[in-house]
Amino acid sequence: MDTIKASVGENGENREQDVTLVQTLLKAKKLYLSDIDGDCGSITIAAIRAFQATFLSSPDGLIEPGKKTWQQLSAGAAPQGDWSGDSSQWSQDKKLQSLHPQLRPKVTAVLAALQQRDFKAEVFYGWRSVKVQLDLFNKGNSKLKFSFHNAQKPDGTPNSYAADIVDSRYNWDPQAERSGFWKALGEEAKKQSLIWGGDWKTFPDVAHVQLVENGKLQQVKEESGL
């Protein structure tokens, strides 16, 4: 396995060959979806921060030779074939993998922006099964028996059109509101042209962001074969 010779990312040396290698590894994890060009710009740094958020409490957007972020990145992608179990307990990497390809980079950008604002932002739910959705519905925690979180490809692979994003220090505790996290999430989601559930009047869902408007839910359900 090749290795980087110098630091890559926020305030790094960003040698072209090193940046190219980092972009290639991040692209394999579907965190970096732009061109591999050896140029460490804001998209690359956002992808680094999103990757770090899967195992660091304070992502700094910097990869250094021999240090933890490089060790994690160069160790290879975790197997993604098994989508069973409690999806709220999956790693951040796997939660991001479970998102629709057009949603993934937008959520990655939202996470990076919130982390730059000193929030401990992470995905709580990406994809979740219809069974979990029904449990939430039966408990009164959702108005829907099928949601954008449940979308999947015809082969059953997760393809969520929505994500729930929280500050890991608070989740849904009232302190999240007092800290300004929900307001900040709404602001950053809209910068990415995402729909923010906090704007809904009848049933606000402050952690929720989604790719398409509510009127397309039935179409997404049919495309999922559910």
Secondary structure as GFF3:
##gff-version 3
##sequence-region A 1 226
A	DSSP	beta_strand	8	9	.	.	.	ID=ss1
A	DSSP	alpha_helix	16	28	.	.	.	ID=ss2
A	DSSP	alpha_helix	42	52	.	.	.	ID=ss3
A	DSSP	beta_strand	62	63	.	.	.	ID=ss4
A	DSSP	alpha_helix	68	74	.	.	.	ID=ss5
A	DSSP	three_ten_helix	87	89	.	.	.	ID=ss6
A	DSSP	alpha_helix	92	97	.	.	.	ID=ss7
A	DSSP	alpha_helix	104	116	.	.	.	ID=ss8
A	DSSP	beta_strand	121	125	.	.	.	ID=ss9
A	DSSP	alpha_helix	130	138	.	.	.	ID=ss10
A	DSSP	three_ten_helix	148	150	.	.	.	ID=ss11
A	DSSP	beta_strand	162	167	.	.	.	ID=ss12
A	DSSP	alpha_helix	174	178	.	.	.	ID=ss13
A	DSSP	alpha_helix	181	191	.	.	.	ID=ss14
A	DSSP	beta_strand	195	196	.	.	.	ID=ss15
A	DSSP	three_ten_helix	197	199	.	.	.	ID=ss16
A	DSSP	beta_strand	208	210	.	.	.	ID=ss17
A	DSSP	three_ten_helix	214	216	.	.	.	ID=ss18
A	DSSP	alpha_helix	217	224	.	.	.	ID=ss19
###
